[in-house]
């Protein structure tokens, strides 16, 4: 354990982009095994090497900039999936999107037709809960 700690000292390590690259590697590798396409396994191997290069890099500023750019591009999709998961799991509330600003608002389920006030922009609208 101490050897691994010494090896990683001063290096970037893993972040959201490296986890995404690892998932892409696994997906491409599995597809290449099923379809018997060797080019996909080579592409997957290149992605894996790029991922290890990022994790072992000492250029922390460059790797943080890459991760920030990835999060900027993937952020809306990540937030959308997290919101869908929250809506699916929460059986006691309904979620509505404000027609003015797009903020998600949570209201109790089963209250009939109610007026919802947006906390972000102050717009009121009626919905069935």
CORKARA-V973938 format. One line per field, one symbol per residue. ss: DSSP state (h for helix, s for strand, l for the rest). A space follows every 50 residues. Layout:
BEGIN
ss->???
END
This chain:
BEGIN
ss->lhhhhhhhlllllllhhhhhhhhhhhhhhhhhhhhllhhhhhhhhhhhhh hhhhhhlllhhhhhhhhhhhhhhhhhhhhhhhhhhhhhhlllssssslll lllsssssllllsssssllllllsssssl
END
